[in-house]
Amino acid sequence: MTQTTLRDYLNGSALNPDLIHLLEEVANACSVVADRVRNGAFEGNLGSANATNVQGETQKTLDIVANDEFERTCARSPRLAALVSEEVEEVTWLKEPEAGDYLLYFDPLDGSSNIDVNLSVGSIFAVMQVEKDGDRDVLHKGRKQLCAGYAIFGPSTMLVLTIGAGVAGFTSQQNGSFYLTHPQMTVPTETSEYAINTSRYRFWDQPVRRYVDECVAGEEGPRERNFNMRWAASMVAEIHRILIRGGVFLYPADSKNRTTGGKLRLMYEANPMAMLIENAGGAATTGLVSIMDVQPTGPHQRVPVILGSKSEVERLIAYHKKES
Ligand code: P6P
């Protein structure tokens, strides 16, 4: 049986050829990052880079390697105008808005604190259209994303992508090529699995405490069924699990992150994942508004994130509404 490659899938779509070119370069960058992560121990790339990024987080050597790879590879795309990276404070303009068509937002290596302990990590990306009014604006709502996806470097290397309708998963073979293995990824509406860093319980607002308390109460509690909890400390791994078997992921606003508005970044973590989850039949909210309706105020803005199986997300929205 002939396997469908990522190129076959993209060429069979209605996407602009220049956007297809960009997405292929993103896939190439992900393949190289996967190799560099896999060979980190042999290339002296494990451990800290003894630097901090714009987020104030300790940069791993591989964070910098992955960012440089994305910049180098994706800059080959003829119509890419600008790059917004988690690892770089300023927006990198490759050409004036009039001379380019696309903006690439990316977290080159998400969950990198997991690398040294050999757990799944990945790269997250989204593409938006440059607006030709020439004032170099990158702060567009997530609803304007043309496509979004992630690569996950786990037992297998996969690329999961939405180009507007539906979500497709591609698995990499040794030669670095991606083949369609998960043609229609969907999020089950119902779930009994939630993901949250429960060490932050004492900081949570009441709606989140109520939701988790009810899950923990199980069949003796108001939900009258038992729940399971997972926390991978890697957003890519959490979202991938939800796209495979359902679940709800929460990194909510709390009393510790109130001033920053949450932990996860809007432009290159929350928005891309929200597009994937919504296009797979799930829901994605800050607790108060849909993530992709948030008007960005800065390239590294943080937002609260609650996303996954629609029935659980809608319950959490109702709990937040009751409190507001
Ligand atoms: P915590 C990784 O640093 C990340 O940005 C996400 O990938 C992940 O979901 C979250 O932070 C983990 O946060 O508080 O468990 O370290």
Residues whose N, C-alpha, C, O or C-beta is under 5 A from the ligand:
A	BS01	P6P	D110 G111 N197 A233 S234 M235 V236
